[in-house]
Amino acid sequence: MSGTLNKAMLIGHLGDDVKVTYFEGGNCLGRFPIATNETYTSKQTGEKVTNTEWHNAVVRNKAAEICEKYLKKGDKVYVEGRIKTRKWQGEDGKDRYSTEIHVDDFTFLTQRPNEGGTSPEEPRQQPTQASQPESNDDLPF
């Protein structure tokens, strides 16, 4: 293999609601934390131990708006994207780093009760491409 691969796939729960920042020109950026858990039984004590790892997810533009509308704290979500490390300077002048998952694809996994009892919410039923707009070219007719 001649290339490299930077891909992250997570299934976890939102630690907070999606926070969206809007910019001039109509673009926006959404951020939310995702918690993933690892559970095992300690050989020494026999007790179940759960370790939680926190991940910073970043979505852009239409995907950010969809996530803000439909995802809430505690919801289960599948995200797929690439890992990026961001560097900035803190107020004290020291360099700070943050590792983020820049999401390309996501699927909502938390089921919502049907409102009015007639139809489920559309975005919860289908995976959504975050990086590419929908196209009519994929329609079978």
N, C-alpha and C positions, 0 to 999 in steps of 0.2 A: 504494500500500500504506500503510495507516494505522498498522500496528503495527511492532514491532521483532522481531528474531530473534537469539537467543543459542543457537547450536548448534555443537557440535564433534563431528567424526567422526575417529577415529584407528584405524589398524591398525599395531600395533607389538608389541614383545617386552617381557615383564616384566623389570624390572631387579632385582627381589627378590620373595620370597614375599609373599603378601597378609598384612598385619598387621591383626587384628581386635581392636577394643576393645568390651567389653560394658558396658552401663549398667544402672542400676536400672530395673525395669519391663520388662526383656527386650529392649530395643532394642540394636542394635550398629552399628558403623561400621567398614568395611574400607578400608584404604589400600594402594596399590601404585604404584610408578613404572612408566611405559611409555616405552620408547625408540622414536623414529621416526627413520629415516635418509633422507638425501638424498645421492644419489651423482651426480657429474658428472665430466667430463673437463676438466682445466685447459687453457685455450687456451695458456697460457704455457709449461707444462712437458710437456703431453701425458699427465700422470699422472692416474689416477682419484683423486678426492677424495671422502671420505665425511664428511658432517656429521651429528652425532647431536643430536637435540633431546629433552630429558627432560620428561615431563608427569606431574603428580601426579593419579592417579585416586582417586575416593572413591565407594564403594558403601555402601548402607544395608541393614540388617536381613537378610531372607532372601537377598537378592542377595549380601551380604557373606559369609554362611555358605557359599553355593554357590561363590563365587570362592575362598574360603579352602580349601575341600575339593578343588577340581578344578584350580586354577591353581598353577603353580610357576614359579620363576625361569627365564627363558628362553622360556617358552611364548609363542606368538603369539596375539593376541586383537584383536578388533574391539570398540571401545567407542563409544557415542554418548551425548552428554549436553550439559550447559550449562557455560559457563565462569564460575567464581566466584573472586573475590579475597578472601582472608581477611587480617585485620589483627590483630596482637597485639603485646604489648610483650615485648622480650627481657629477659634478666637485667640488662643494662646500662641498662634503662629506655628504650631507643630503640624506635621503632615498626618492626615487621617485617611483611613482606607475603609471601603465598604464593598463587600462582594454581593453581587446581585444576579438574579436569574432574569434575563431579558426574554420575555415570553413570546414565542412564535405561534403557539397553539394551546388551546385550553378546552376543557370540558367540565361543565358544572355537574357535580355528582350528588349534591343534596337535592332530594325530591321535595317539591313544594306541594301542599294540598291544592287541588283545583279550585279556582275561584269561580263560583257560579255552578260548579259541577259539570261543566260541559267540555272544556278543552284544557290541556296542560300548557304551561308556558313554553313557547317555542324554543328559546335558547337553552333550556334545561335538557332538551331531548337530543340535540345534535352537537357534535364537536364544532368548534368555531376556529377558523384560521385567523390569527391575529395579524399576520403580516401581509396577507393578500386580500384585496377586495373580492367580493363575490362577483361571478361572471355568469351571464346567460349562456355562455358557450358550453357549460356543463349539463345543460338541460337535454333530456332525451328526445325532445320534439322540436 
